[in-house]
Amino acid sequence: MGNFRKLKAWQVSKEIAVDAYKLVDNAPRLKNDFRFASQITSSAVSIVSNIAEGEELDTLKQGIRHFHYSRGSAAELITQLIVAKEIGVVEASKADELIDKCEHVSIMLKKLITVRKSF
């Protein structure tokens, strides 16, 4: 616990958030669907924000809970990206790249949770 910016999971999830905003900005049909675009960017920011908050909280139990929230947000973002790809509002390759990053950060968080539970 301590400096959240040193966590690899935070670093990757920060990239996800930045990439999600860029994806929305470069997809005119998605950008015009304000609610859907907002859901995508909100879930992406939620991943990184919950990691930061969880790492800075006072107890392991609180931190682990926030890491679980981050995993949930990653699953939410994956789902939104699949829908966006299937309805043709984003490029499939861009969505797939972001989905891969989400799956990767979810695995990292699962491992982090397991390690923290052992303390």
Biopython code that builds the backbone (N, CA, C, O; Angstrom):
import numpy as np
from Bio.PDB.StructureBuilder import StructureBuilder

atoms = [
    (1, "MET", "N", (0.850, -1.174, 0.000)),
    (1, "MET", "CA", (0.000, 0.000, 0.000)),
    (1, "MET", "C", (0.893, 1.234, 0.000)),
    (1, "MET", "O", (1.991, 1.214, 0.556)),
    (2, "GLY", "N", (0.437, 2.263, -0.601)),
    (2, "GLY", "CA", (1.241, 3.474, -0.644)),
    (2, "GLY", "C", (1.056, 4.231, -1.929)),
    (2, "GLY", "O", (-0.015, 4.779, -2.188)),
    (3, "ASN", "N", (2.087, 4.265, -2.733)),
    (3, "ASN", "CA", (2.080, 5.069, -3.946)),
    (3, "ASN", "C", (1.388, 4.325, -5.090)),
    (3, "ASN", "O", (1.974, 3.440, -5.713)),
    (4, "PHE", "N", (0.142, 4.693, -5.352)),
    (4, "PHE", "CA", (-0.657, 3.994, -6.365)),
    (4, "PHE", "C", (-0.057, 4.095, -7.757)),
    (4, "PHE", "O", (-0.259, 3.201, -8.578)),
    (5, "ARG", "N", (0.686, 5.177, -8.042)),
    (5, "ARG", "CA", (1.246, 5.351, -9.383)),
    (5, "ARG", "C", (2.340, 4.342, -9.705)),
    (5, "ARG", "O", (2.715, 4.188, -10.867)),
    (6, "LYS", "N", (2.851, 3.660, -8.700)),
    (6, "LYS", "CA", (3.865, 2.628, -8.929)),
    (6, "LYS", "C", (3.256, 1.279, -9.302)),
    (6, "LYS", "O", (3.957, 0.395, -9.794)),
    (7, "LEU", "N", (1.961, 1.120, -9.072)),
    (7, "LEU", "CA", (1.306, -0.149, -9.399)),
    (7, "LEU", "C", (1.175, -0.294, -10.912)),
    (7, "LEU", "O", (0.679, 0.605, -11.591)),
    (8, "LYS", "N", (1.621, -1.423, -11.428)),
    (8, "LYS", "CA", (1.503, -1.695, -12.867)),
    (8, "LYS", "C", (0.022, -1.695, -13.281)),
    (8, "LYS", "O", (-0.311, -1.236, -14.373)),
    (9, "ALA", "N", (-0.847, -2.195, -12.435)),
    (9, "ALA", "CA", (-2.281, -2.202, -12.746)),
    (9, "ALA", "C", (-2.807, -0.777, -12.914)),
    (9, "ALA", "O", (-3.631, -0.522, -13.792)),
    (10, "TRP", "N", (-2.341, 0.143, -12.088)),
    (10, "TRP", "CA", (-2.767, 1.544, -12.224)),
    (10, "TRP", "C", (-2.227, 2.129, -13.529)),
    (10, "TRP", "O", (-2.948, 2.833, -14.237)),
    (11, "GLN", "N", (-0.971, 1.844, -13.850)),
    (11, "GLN", "CA", (-0.361, 2.377, -15.066)),
    (11, "GLN", "C", (-1.108, 1.914, -16.318)),
    (11, "GLN", "O", (-1.386, 2.714, -17.211)),
    (12, "VAL", "N", (-1.428, 0.633, -16.378)),
    (12, "VAL", "CA", (-2.147, 0.099, -17.536)),
    (12, "VAL", "C", (-3.564, 0.655, -17.580)),
    (12, "VAL", "O", (-4.062, 1.001, -18.651)),
    (13, "SER", "N", (-4.215, 0.744, -16.426)),
    (13, "SER", "CA", (-5.588, 1.244, -16.419)),
    (13, "SER", "C", (-5.652, 2.735, -16.746)),
    (13, "SER", "O", (-6.658, 3.206, -17.277)),
    (14, "LYS", "N", (-4.606, 3.473, -16.441)),
    (14, "LYS", "CA", (-4.557, 4.877, -16.846)),
    (14, "LYS", "C", (-4.488, 4.968, -18.362)),
    (14, "LYS", "O", (-5.123, 5.830, -18.969)),
    (15, "GLU", "N", (-3.706, 4.068, -18.977)),
    (15, "GLU", "CA", (-3.650, 4.005, -20.446)),
    (15, "GLU", "C", (-5.027, 3.669, -21.021)),
    (15, "GLU", "O", (-5.430, 4.223, -22.044)),
    (16, "ILE", "N", (-5.737, 2.773, -20.368)),
    (16, "ILE", "CA", (-7.083, 2.407, -20.815)),
    (16, "ILE", "C", (-7.985, 3.634, -20.821)),
    (16, "ILE", "O", (-8.710, 3.869, -21.787)),
    (17, "ALA", "N", (-7.942, 4.412, -19.751)),
    (17, "ALA", "CA", (-8.790, 5.613, -19.659)),
    (17, "ALA", "C", (-8.463, 6.599, -20.776)),
    (17, "ALA", "O", (-9.364, 7.133, -21.423)),
    (18, "VAL", "N", (-7.185, 6.836, -20.998)),
    (18, "VAL", "CA", (-6.760, 7.757, -22.067)),
    (18, "VAL", "C", (-7.200, 7.206, -23.425)),
    (18, "VAL", "O", (-7.722, 7.943, -24.261)),
    (19, "ASP", "N", (-6.986, 5.911, -23.637)),
    (19, "ASP", "CA", (-7.378, 5.288, -24.904)),
    (19, "ASP", "C", (-8.889, 5.343, -25.121)),
    (19, "ASP", "O", (-9.348, 5.518, -26.250)),
    (20, "ALA", "N", (-9.654, 5.195, -24.056)),
    (20, "ALA", "CA", (-11.119, 5.246, -24.181)),
    (20, "ALA", "C", (-11.577, 6.633, -24.632)),
    (20, "ALA", "O", (-12.460, 6.751, -25.481)),
    (21, "TYR", "N", (-10.985, 7.667, -24.072)),
    (21, "TYR", "CA", (-11.324, 9.033, -24.501)),
    (21, "TYR", "C", (-10.944, 9.256, -25.959)),
    (21, "TYR", "O", (-11.702, 9.861, -26.717)),
    (22, "LYS", "N", (-9.781, 8.772, -26.346)),
    (22, "LYS", "CA", (-9.349, 8.909, -27.744)),
    (22, "LYS", "C", (-10.268, 8.131, -28.675)),
    (22, "LYS", "O", (-10.589, 8.602, -29.766)),
    (23, "LEU", "N", (-10.692, 6.950, -28.256)),
    (23, "LEU", "CA", (-11.602, 6.133, -29.051)),
    (23, "LEU", "C", (-12.907, 6.889, -29.303)),
    (23, "LEU", "O", (-13.398, 6.934, -30.431)),
    (24, "VAL", "N", (-13.456, 7.472, -28.259)),
    (24, "VAL", "CA", (-14.700, 8.240, -28.391)),
    (24, "VAL", "C", (-14.487, 9.448, -29.295)),
    (24, "VAL", "O", (-15.308, 9.721, -30.171)),
    (25, "ASP", "N", (-13.397, 10.167, -29.090)),
    (25, "ASP", "CA", (-13.118, 11.363, -29.894)),
    (25, "ASP", "C", (-12.961, 11.050, -31.376)),
    (25, "ASP", "O", (-13.293, 11.876, -32.227)),
    (26, "ASN", "N", (-12.455, 9.858, -31.687)),
    (26, "ASN", "CA", (-12.203, 9.486, -33.085)),
    (26, "ASN", "C", (-13.323, 8.660, -33.711)),
    (26, "ASN", "O", (-13.157, 8.118, -34.804)),
    (27, "ALA", "N", (-14.447, 8.563, -33.035)),
    (27, "ALA", "CA", (-15.585, 7.791, -33.546)),
    (27, "ALA", "C", (-16.817, 8.701, -33.568)),
    (27, "ALA", "O", (-17.563, 8.759, -32.590)),
    (28, "PRO", "N", (-17.033, 9.413, -34.683)),
    (28, "PRO", "CA", (-18.114, 10.404, -34.742)),
    (28, "PRO", "C", (-19.492, 9.875, -34.352)),
    (28, "PRO", "O", (-20.229, 10.552, -33.635)),
    (29, "ARG", "N", (-19.850, 8.671, -34.814)),
    (29, "ARG", "CA", (-21.169, 8.125, -34.463)),
    (29, "ARG", "C", (-21.277, 7.864, -32.966)),
    (29, "ARG", "O", (-22.326, 8.098, -32.365)),
    (30, "LEU", "N", (-20.204, 7.385, -32.370)),
    (30, "LEU", "CA", (-20.201, 7.147, -30.934)),
    (30, "LEU", "C", (-20.215, 8.465, -30.175)),
    (30, "LEU", "O", (-20.948, 8.624, -29.199)),
    (31, "LYS", "N", (-19.407, 9.396, -30.627)),
    (31, "LYS", "CA", (-19.313, 10.698, -29.967)),
    (31, "LYS", "C", (-20.676, 11.402, -29.922)),
    (31, "LYS", "O", (-20.974, 12.123, -28.970)),
    (32, "ASN", "N", (-21.496, 11.190, -30.953)),
    (32, "ASN", "CA", (-22.819, 11.803, -31.000)),
    (32, "ASN", "C", (-23.846, 11.100, -30.120)),
    (32, "ASN", "O", (-24.916, 11.647, -29.853)),
    (33, "ASP", "N", (-23.524, 9.892, -29.672)),
    (33, "ASP", "CA", (-24.384, 9.181, -28.733)),
    (33, "ASP", "C", (-23.846, 9.481, -27.330)),
    (33, "ASP", "O", (-23.099, 8.691, -26.754)),
    (34, "PHE", "N", (-24.241, 10.637, -26.799)),
    (34, "PHE", "CA", (-23.631, 11.165, -25.583)),
    (34, "PHE", "C", (-23.718, 10.200, -24.400)),
    (34, "PHE", "O", (-22.764, 10.062, -23.634)),
    (35, "ARG", "N", (-24.847, 9.546, -24.257)),
    (35, "ARG", "CA", (-25.009, 8.644, -23.119)),
    (35, "ARG", "C", (-24.064, 7.447, -23.224)),
    (35, "ARG", "O", (-23.396, 7.093, -22.253)),
    (36, "PHE", "N", (-24.009, 6.832, -24.393)),
    (36, "PHE", "CA", (-23.134, 5.667, -24.588)),
    (36, "PHE", "C", (-21.667, 6.082, -24.461)),
    (36, "PHE", "O", (-20.881, 5.391, -23.812)),
    (37, "ALA", "N", (-21.299, 7.193, -25.073)),
    (37, "ALA", "CA", (-19.920, 7.680, -24.987)),
    (37, "ALA", "C", (-19.541, 7.965, -23.531)),
    (37, "ALA", "O", (-18.430, 7.658, -23.100)),
    (38, "SER", "N", (-20.464, 8.548, -22.790)),
    (38, "SER", "CA", (-20.217, 8.858, -21.383)),
    (38, "SER", "C", (-20.056, 7.583, -20.559)),
    (38, "SER", "O", (-19.219, 7.529, -19.659)),
    (39, "GLN", "N", (-20.844, 6.569, -20.859)),
    (39, "GLN", "CA", (-20.711, 5.304, -20.137)),
    (39, "GLN", "C", (-19.343, 4.677, -20.377)),
    (39, "GLN", "O", (-18.733, 4.136, -19.456)),
    (40, "ILE", "N", (-18.868, 4.751, -21.603)),
    (40, "ILE", "CA", (-17.565, 4.186, -21.940)),
    (40, "ILE", "C", (-16.446, 4.913, -21.196)),
    (40, "ILE", "O", (-15.590, 4.283, -20.574)),
    (41, "THR", "N", (-16.460, 6.227, -21.265)),
    (41, "THR", "CA", (-15.392, 6.976, -20.594)),
    (41, "THR", "C", (-15.505, 6.872, -19.071)),
    (41, "THR", "O", (-14.491, 6.813, -18.377)),
    (42, "SER", "N", (-16.719, 6.850, -18.559)),
    (42, "SER", "CA", (-16.897, 6.739, -17.098)),
    (42, "SER", "C", (-16.396, 5.405, -16.562)),
    (42, "SER", "O", (-15.726, 5.358, -15.531)),
    (43, "SER", "N", (-16.720, 4.328, -17.257)),
    (43, "SER", "CA", (-16.246, 3.023, -16.763)),
    (43, "SER", "C", (-14.728, 2.925, -16.867)),
    (43, "SER", "O", (-14.083, 2.324, -16.008)),
    (44, "ALA", "N", (-14.157, 3.512, -17.914)),
    (44, "ALA", "CA", (-12.695, 3.494, -18.060)),
    (44, "ALA", "C", (-12.019, 4.273, -16.935)),
    (44, "ALA", "O", (-11.029, 3.813, -16.367)),
    (45, "VAL", "N", (-12.546, 5.433, -16.617)),
    (45, "VAL", "CA", (-11.972, 6.245, -15.545)),
    (45, "VAL", "C", (-12.200, 5.576, -14.190)),
    (45, "VAL", "O", (-11.381, 5.715, -13.281)),
    (46, "SER", "N", (-13.297, 4.859, -14.057)),
    (46, "SER", "CA", (-13.593, 4.166, -12.807)),
    (46, "SER", "C", (-12.553, 3.092, -12.495)),
    (46, "SER", "O", (-12.217, 2.870, -11.332)),
    (47, "ILE", "N", (-12.051, 2.434, -13.518)),
    (47, "ILE", "CA", (-11.038, 1.392, -13.298)),
    (47, "ILE", "C", (-9.823, 1.998, -12.598)),
    (47, "ILE", "O", (-9.418, 1.537, -11.531)),
    (48, "VAL", "N", (-9.255, 3.018, -13.198)),
    (48, "VAL", "CA", (-8.031, 3.616, -12.667)),
    (48, "VAL", "C", (-8.285, 4.345, -11.343)),
    (48, "VAL", "O", (-7.444, 4.317, -10.445)),
    (49, "SER", "N", (-9.430, 4.988, -11.227)),
    (49, "SER", "CA", (-9.734, 5.737, -10.007)),
    (49, "SER", "C", (-9.890, 4.814, -8.800)),
    (49, "SER", "O", (-9.415, 5.130, -7.710)),
    (50, "ASN", "N", (-10.549, 3.681, -8.992)),
    (50, "ASN", "CA", (-10.729, 2.760, -7.875)),
    (50, "ASN", "C", (-9.419, 2.098, -7.456)),
    (50, "ASN", "O", (-9.226, 1.787, -6.281)),
    (51, "ILE", "N", (-8.531, 1.885, -8.404)),
    (51, "ILE", "CA", (-7.207, 1.367, -8.031)),
    (51, "ILE", "C", (-6.481, 2.388, -7.163)),
    (51, "ILE", "O", (-5.921, 2.042, -6.123)),
    (52, "ALA", "N", (-6.494, 3.630, -7.590)),
    (52, "ALA", "CA", (-5.825, 4.691, -6.820)),
    (52, "ALA", "C", (-6.432, 4.807, -5.423)),
    (52, "ALA", "O", (-5.714, 4.857, -4.425)),
    (53, "GLU", "N", (-7.754, 4.849, -5.367)),
    (53, "GLU", "CA", (-8.418, 4.986, -4.070)),
    (53, "GLU", "C", (-8.138, 3.775, -3.182)),
    (53, "GLU", "O", (-7.830, 3.925, -1.999)),
    (54, "GLY", "N", (-8.244, 2.591, -3.747)),
    (54, "GLY", "CA", (-8.004, 1.383, -2.967)),
    (54, "GLY", "C", (-6.603, 1.303, -2.407)),
    (54, "GLY", "O", (-6.401, 0.837, -1.286)),
    (55, "GLU", "N", (-5.642, 1.753, -3.177)),
    (55, "GLU", "CA", (-4.247, 1.706, -2.729)),
    (55, "GLU", "C", (-3.975, 2.704, -1.611)),
    (55, "GLU", "O", (-3.069, 2.495, -0.805)),
    (56, "GLU", "N", (-4.741, 3.776, -1.553)),
    (56, "GLU", "CA", (-4.490, 4.821, -0.570)),
    (56, "GLU", "C", (-5.350, 4.711, 0.687)),
    (56, "GLU", "O", (-5.163, 5.484, 1.626)),
    (57, "LEU", "N", (-6.289, 3.766, 0.721)),
    (57, "LEU", "CA", (-7.142, 3.614, 1.897)),
    (57, "LEU", "C", (-6.371, 2.996, 3.060)),
    (57, "LEU", "O", (-5.292, 2.432, 2.879)),
    (58, "ASP", "N", (-6.941, 3.112, 4.247)),
    (58, "ASP", "CA", (-6.237, 2.727, 5.471)),
    (58, "ASP", "C", (-6.180, 1.229, 5.744)),
    (58, "ASP", "O", (-5.275, 0.767, 6.438)),
    (59, "THR", "N", (-7.125, 0.465, 5.214)),
    (59, "THR", "CA", (-7.131, -0.956, 5.542)),
    (59, "THR", "C", (-7.039, -1.809, 4.281)),
    (59, "THR", "O", (-7.443, -1.394, 3.195)),
    (60, "LEU", "N", (-6.494, -3.013, 4.456)),
    (60, "LEU", "CA", (-6.411, -3.955, 3.343)),
    (60, "LEU", "C", (-7.798, -4.301, 2.821)),
    (60, "LEU", "O", (-8.002, -4.396, 1.610)),
    (61, "LYS", "N", (-8.756, -4.491, 3.732)),
    (61, "LYS", "CA", (-10.114, -4.864, 3.336)),
    (61, "LYS", "C", (-10.726, -3.796, 2.430)),
    (61, "LYS", "O", (-11.345, -4.126, 1.419)),
    (62, "GLN", "N", (-10.560, -2.530, 2.780)),
    (62, "GLN", "CA", (-11.082, -1.442, 1.947)),
    (62, "GLN", "C", (-10.389, -1.427, 0.588)),
    (62, "GLN", "O", (-11.037, -1.256, -0.444)),
    (63, "GLY", "N", (-9.089, -1.603, 0.596)),
    (63, "GLY", "CA", (-8.327, -1.599, -0.646)),
    (63, "GLY", "C", (-8.749, -2.728, -1.573)),
    (63, "GLY", "O", (-8.948, -2.519, -2.770)),
    (64, "ILE", "N", (-8.883, -3.918, -1.016)),
    (64, "ILE", "CA", (-9.301, -5.075, -1.809)),
    (64, "ILE", "C", (-10.686, -4.836, -2.402)),
    (64, "ILE", "O", (-10.930, -5.171, -3.561)),
    (65, "ARG", "N", (-11.586, -4.264, -1.624)),
    (65, "ARG", "CA", (-12.937, -3.966, -2.120)),
    (65, "ARG", "C", (-12.866, -3.063, -3.349)),
    (65, "ARG", "O", (-13.579, -3.290, -4.326)),
    (66, "HIS", "N", (-12.019, -2.050, -3.305)),
    (66, "HIS", "CA", (-11.894, -1.138, -4.442)),
    (66, "HIS", "C", (-11.235, -1.800, -5.653)),
    (66, "HIS", "O", (-11.543, -1.457, -6.794)),
    (67, "PHE", "N", (-10.336, -2.741, -5.404)),
    (67, "PHE", "CA", (-9.754, -3.489, -6.523)),
    (67, "PHE", "C", (-10.826, -4.350, -7.198)),
    (67, "PHE", "O", (-10.817, -4.521, -8.417)),
    (68, "HIS", "N", (-11.747, -4.887, -6.397)),
    (68, "HIS", "CA", (-12.878, -5.623, -6.973)),
    (68, "HIS", "C", (-13.762, -4.687, -7.804)),
    (68, "HIS", "O", (-14.228, -5.061, -8.880)),
    (69, "TYR", "N", (-13.989, -3.477, -7.304)),
    (69, "TYR", "CA", (-14.776, -2.495, -8.071)),
    (69, "TYR", "C", (-14.107, -2.227, -9.420)),
    (69, "TYR", "O", (-14.782, -2.119, -10.444)),
    (70, "SER", "N", (-12.784, -2.121, -9.411)),
    (70, "SER", "CA", (-12.042, -1.879, -10.655)),
    (70, "SER", "C", (-12.240, -3.031, -11.634)),
    (70, "SER", "O", (-12.419, -2.810, -12.832)),
    (71, "ARG", "N", (-12.208, -4.254, -11.124)),
    (71, "ARG", "CA", (-12.441, -5.411, -11.996)),
    (71, "ARG", "C", (-13.851, -5.363, -12.585)),
    (71, "ARG", "O", (-14.056, -5.702, -13.750)),
    (72, "GLY", "N", (-14.807, -4.945, -11.784)),
    (72, "GLY", "CA", (-16.176, -4.814, -12.278)),
    (72, "GLY", "C", (-16.278, -3.758, -13.360)),
    (72, "GLY", "O", (-16.980, -3.946, -14.354)),
    (73, "SER", "N", (-15.584, -2.650, -13.173)),
    (73, "SER", "CA", (-15.583, -1.591, -14.180)),
    (73, "SER", "C", (-14.902, -2.045, -15.461)),
    (73, "SER", "O", (-15.310, -1.658, -16.556)),
    (74, "ALA", "N", (-13.870, -2.859, -15.327)),
    (74, "ALA", "CA", (-13.202, -3.402, -16.522)),
    (74, "ALA", "C", (-14.163, -4.292, -17.303)),
    (74, "ALA", "O", (-14.216, -4.227, -18.531)),
    (75, "ALA", "N", (-14.924, -5.125, -16.591)),
    (75, "ALA", "CA", (-15.912, -5.978, -17.256)),
    (75, "ALA", "C", (-16.995, -5.139, -17.923)),
    (75, "ALA", "O", (-17.454, -5.457, -19.020)),
    (76, "GLU", "N", (-17.393, -4.076, -17.257)),
    (76, "GLU", "CA", (-18.387, -3.156, -17.826)),
    (76, "GLU", "C", (-17.860, -2.535, -19.120)),
    (76, "GLU", "O", (-18.574, -2.475, -20.121)),
    (77, "LEU", "N", (-16.619, -2.076, -19.095)),
    (77, "LEU", "CA", (-16.034, -1.461, -20.282)),
    (77, "LEU", "C", (-15.889, -2.475, -21.414)),
    (77, "LEU", "O", (-16.157, -2.153, -22.572)),
    (78, "ILE", "N", (-15.472, -3.678, -21.095)),
    (78, "ILE", "CA", (-15.365, -4.725, -22.121)),
    (78, "ILE", "C", (-16.723, -4.920, -22.791)),
    (78, "ILE", "O", (-16.806, -4.985, -24.017)),
    (79, "THR", "N", (-17.764, -5.012, -22.007)),
    (79, "THR", "CA", (-19.117, -5.206, -22.538)),
    (79, "THR", "C", (-19.518, -4.049, -23.451)),
    (79, "THR", "O", (-20.062, -4.268, -24.533)),
    (80, "GLN", "N", (-19.251, -2.834, -23.019)),
    (80, "GLN", "CA", (-19.604, -1.658, -23.822)),
    (80, "GLN", "C", (-18.833, -1.637, -25.137)),
    (80, "GLN", "O", (-19.376, -1.273, -26.180)),
    (81, "LEU", "N", (-17.572, -2.029, -25.077)),
    (81, "LEU", "CA", (-16.750, -2.060, -26.295)),
    (81, "LEU", "C", (-17.229, -3.133, -27.268)),
    (81, "LEU", "O", (-17.219, -2.924, -28.481)),
    (82, "ILE", "N", (-17.644, -4.268, -26.745)),
    (82, "ILE", "CA", (-18.185, -5.319, -27.607)),
    (82, "ILE", "C", (-19.441, -4.824, -28.315)),
    (82, "ILE", "O", (-19.605, -5.026, -29.518)),
    (83, "VAL", "N", (-20.316, -4.181, -27.570)),
    (83, "VAL", "CA", (-21.541, -3.641, -28.175)),
    (83, "VAL", "C", (-21.196, -2.576, -29.211)),
    (83, "VAL", "O", (-21.733, -2.589, -30.318)),
    (84, "ALA", "N", (-20.307, -1.659, -28.858)),
    (84, "ALA", "CA", (-19.919, -0.588, -29.783)),
    (84, "ALA", "C", (-19.331, -1.155, -31.067)),
    (84, "ALA", "O", (-19.590, -0.644, -32.157)),
    (85, "LYS", "N", (-18.548, -2.201, -30.932)),
    (85, "LYS", "CA", (-17.947, -2.854, -32.095)),
    (85, "LYS", "C", (-19.025, -3.531, -32.938)),
    (85, "LYS", "O", (-19.035, -3.403, -34.163)),
    (86, "GLU", "N", (-19.922, -4.245, -32.285)),
    (86, "GLU", "CA", (-20.942, -4.991, -33.014)),
    (86, "GLU", "C", (-21.972, -4.108, -33.711)),
    (86, "GLU", "O", (-22.538, -4.506, -34.729)),
    (87, "ILE", "N", (-22.219, -2.919, -33.178)),
    (87, "ILE", "CA", (-23.157, -2.019, -33.863)),
    (87, "ILE", "C", (-22.435, -1.094, -34.844)),
    (87, "ILE", "O", (-23.059, -0.273, -35.517)),
    (88, "GLY", "N", (-21.117, -1.240, -34.912)),
    (88, "GLY", "CA", (-20.337, -0.541, -35.922)),
    (88, "GLY", "C", (-20.031, 0.917, -35.651)),
    (88, "GLY", "O", (-19.810, 1.687, -36.586)),
    (89, "VAL", "N", (-20.015, 1.314, -34.370)),
    (89, "VAL", "CA", (-19.705, 2.720, -34.081)),
    (89, "VAL", "C", (-18.233, 2.949, -33.749)),
    (89, "VAL", "O", (-17.789, 4.091, -33.629)),
    (90, "VAL", "N", (-17.472, 1.850, -33.600)),
    (90, "VAL", "CA", (-16.019, 1.955, -33.409)),
    (90, "VAL", "C", (-15.342, 0.912, -34.286)),
    (90, "VAL", "O", (-15.939, -0.100, -34.652)),
    (91, "GLU", "N", (-14.090, 1.179, -34.613)),
    (91, "GLU", "CA", (-13.296, 0.218, -35.381)),
    (91, "GLU", "C", (-13.060, -1.028, -34.536)),
    (91, "GLU", "O", (-12.690, -0.940, -33.365)),
    (92, "ALA", "N", (-13.278, -2.181, -35.141)),
    (92, "ALA", "CA", (-13.117, -3.443, -34.428)),
    (92, "ALA", "C", (-11.709, -3.592, -33.854)),
    (92, "ALA", "O", (-11.548, -4.040, -32.719)),
    (93, "SER", "N", (-10.699, -3.225, -34.621)),
    (93, "SER", "CA", (-9.323, -3.394, -34.151)),
    (93, "SER", "C", (-9.033, -2.514, -32.930)),
    (93, "SER", "O", (-8.319, -2.932, -32.019)),
    (94, "LYS", "N", (-9.582, -1.308, -32.914)),
    (94, "LYS", "CA", (-9.380, -0.402, -31.765)),
    (94, "LYS", "C", (-10.097, -0.929, -30.532)),
    (94, "LYS", "O", (-9.555, -0.904, -29.427)),
    (95, "ALA", "N", (-11.330, -1.409, -30.732)),
    (95, "ALA", "CA", (-12.085, -1.976, -29.610)),
    (95, "ALA", "C", (-11.373, -3.208, -29.066)),
    (95, "ALA", "O", (-11.249, -3.366, -27.851)),
    (96, "ASP", "N", (-10.905, -4.082, -29.955)),
    (96, "ASP", "CA", (-10.232, -5.309, -29.527)),
    (96, "ASP", "C", (-8.952, -5.008, -28.753)),
    (96, "ASP", "O", (-8.640, -5.684, -27.773)),
    (97, "GLU", "N", (-8.226, -4.009, -29.187)),
    (97, "GLU", "CA", (-6.997, -3.613, -28.487)),
    (97, "GLU", "C", (-7.315, -3.166, -27.059)),
    (97, "GLU", "O", (-6.611, -3.527, -26.116)),
    (98, "LEU", "N", (-8.368, -2.389, -26.913)),
    (98, "LEU", "CA", (-8.761, -1.900, -25.598)),
    (98, "LEU", "C", (-9.324, -3.036, -24.738)),
    (98, "LEU", "O", (-9.083, -3.087, -23.532)),
    (99, "ILE", "N", (-10.062, -3.927, -25.355)),
    (99, "ILE", "CA", (-10.570, -5.100, -24.634)),
    (99, "ILE", "C", (-9.409, -5.936, -24.094)),
    (99, "ILE", "O", (-9.456, -6.386, -22.949)),
    (100, "ASP", "N", (-8.384, -6.144, -24.894)),
    (100, "ASP", "CA", (-7.204, -6.901, -24.442)),
    (100, "ASP", "C", (-6.554, -6.241, -23.228)),
    (100, "ASP", "O", (-6.153, -6.925, -22.287)),
    (101, "LYS", "N", (-6.451, -4.915, -23.251)),
    (101, "LYS", "CA", (-5.870, -4.198, -22.111)),
    (101, "LYS", "C", (-6.738, -4.362, -20.864)),
    (101, "LYS", "O", (-6.221, -4.536, -19.760)),
    (102, "CYS", "N", (-8.054, -4.307, -21.044)),
    (102, "CYS", "CA", (-8.965, -4.481, -19.914)),
    (102, "CYS", "C", (-8.822, -5.879, -19.308)),
    (102, "CYS", "O", (-8.788, -6.031, -18.087)),
    (103, "GLU", "N", (-8.739, -6.883, -20.159)),
    (103, "GLU", "CA", (-8.572, -8.246, -19.668)),
    (103, "GLU", "C", (-7.242, -8.404, -18.939)),
    (103, "GLU", "O", (-7.156, -9.096, -17.924)),
    (104, "HIS", "N", (-6.209, -7.757, -19.466)),
    (104, "HIS", "CA", (-4.890, -7.813, -18.838)),
    (104, "HIS", "C", (-4.917, -7.159, -17.453)),
    (104, "HIS", "O", (-4.386, -7.721, -16.495)),
    (105, "VAL", "N", (-5.525, -5.988, -17.343)),
    (105, "VAL", "CA", (-5.559, -5.301, -16.050)),
    (105, "VAL", "C", (-6.437, -6.077, -15.062)),
    (105, "VAL", "O", (-6.156, -6.088, -13.864)),
    (106, "SER", "N", (-7.482, -6.718, -15.549)),
    (106, "SER", "CA", (-8.324, -7.523, -14.667)),
    (106, "SER", "C", (-7.537, -8.688, -14.074)),
    (106, "SER", "O", (-7.689, -9.004, -12.894)),
    (107, "ILE", "N", (-6.706, -9.321, -14.879)),
    (107, "ILE", "CA", (-5.847, -10.411, -14.393)),
    (107, "ILE", "C", (-4.851, -9.881, -13.361)),
    (107, "ILE", "O", (-4.621, -10.513, -12.329)),
    (108, "MET", "N", (-4.267, -8.726, -13.644)),
    (108, "MET", "CA", (-3.324, -8.129, -12.686)),
    (108, "MET", "C", (-4.016, -7.830, -11.359)),
    (108, "MET", "O", (-3.456, -8.064, -10.288)),
    (109, "LEU", "N", (-5.236, -7.312, -11.443)),
    (109, "LEU", "CA", (-5.975, -6.993, -10.223)),
    (109, "LEU", "C", (-6.332, -8.256, -9.443)),
    (109, "LEU", "O", (-6.276, -8.265, -8.213)),
    (110, "LYS", "N", (-6.692, -9.303, -10.142)),
    (110, "LYS", "CA", (-7.010, -10.571, -9.475)),
    (110, "LYS", "C", (-5.797, -11.069, -8.699)),
    (110, "LYS", "O", (-5.924, -11.531, -7.564)),
    (111, "LYS", "N", (-4.629, -10.975, -9.312)),
    (111, "LYS", "CA", (-3.394, -11.387, -8.634)),
    (111, "LYS", "C", (-3.088, -10.476, -7.443)),
    (111, "LYS", "O", (-2.673, -10.947, -6.384)),
    (112, "LEU", "N", (-3.293, -9.178, -7.623)),
    (112, "LEU", "CA", (-3.066, -8.219, -6.547)),
    (112, "LEU", "C", (-4.006, -8.495, -5.370)),
    (112, "LEU", "O", (-3.592, -8.431, -4.213)),
    (113, "ILE", "N", (-5.249, -8.795, -5.665)),
    (113, "ILE", "CA", (-6.216, -9.131, -4.621)),
    (113, "ILE", "C", (-5.766, -10.373, -3.865)),
    (113, "ILE", "O", (-5.814, -10.403, -2.635)),
    (114, "THR", "N", (-5.332, -11.393, -4.587)),
    (114, "THR", "CA", (-4.888, -12.636, -3.972)),
    (114, "THR", "C", (-3.701, -12.381, -3.042)),
    (114, "THR", "O", (-3.660, -12.892, -1.923)),
    (115, "VAL", "N", (-2.745, -11.592, -3.511)),
    (115, "VAL", "CA", (-1.585, -11.273, -2.682)),
    (115, "VAL", "C", (-1.984, -10.494, -1.438)),
    (115, "VAL", "O", (-1.528, -10.795, -0.335)),
    (116, "ARG", "N", (-2.831, -9.498, -1.621)),
    (116, "ARG", "CA", (-3.246, -8.670, -0.478)),
    (116, "ARG", "C", (-4.053, -9.484, 0.544)),
    (116, "ARG", "O", (-3.963, -9.229, 1.745)),
    (117, "LYS", "N", (-4.831, -10.449, 0.079)),
    (117, "LYS", "CA", (-5.611, -11.289, 1.001)),
    (117, "LYS", "C", (-4.694, -12.153, 1.866)),
    (117, "LYS", "O", (-5.091, -12.575, 2.952)),
    (118, "SER", "N", (-3.480, -12.418, 1.402)),
    (118, "SER", "CA", (-2.556, -13.285, 2.145)),
    (118, "SER", "C", (-1.831, -12.549, 3.277)),
    (118, "SER", "O", (-1.146, -13.176, 4.085)),
    (119, "PHE", "N", (-1.979, -11.229, 3.336)),
    (119, "PHE", "CA", (-1.304, -10.458, 4.411)),
    (119, "PHE", "C", (-1.973, -10.672, 5.748)),
    (119, "PHE", "O", (-1.541, -10.106, 6.752)),
]
sb = StructureBuilder()
sb.init_structure("model")
sb.init_model(0)
sb.init_chain("A")
sb.init_seg("    ")
for serial, (resi, resn, name, xyz) in enumerate(atoms, 1):
    if name == "N":
        sb.init_residue(resn, " ", resi, " ")
    sb.init_atom(name, np.array(xyz, "f"), 0.0, 1.0, " ", f" {name:<3s}", serial, name[0])
structure = sb.get_structure()
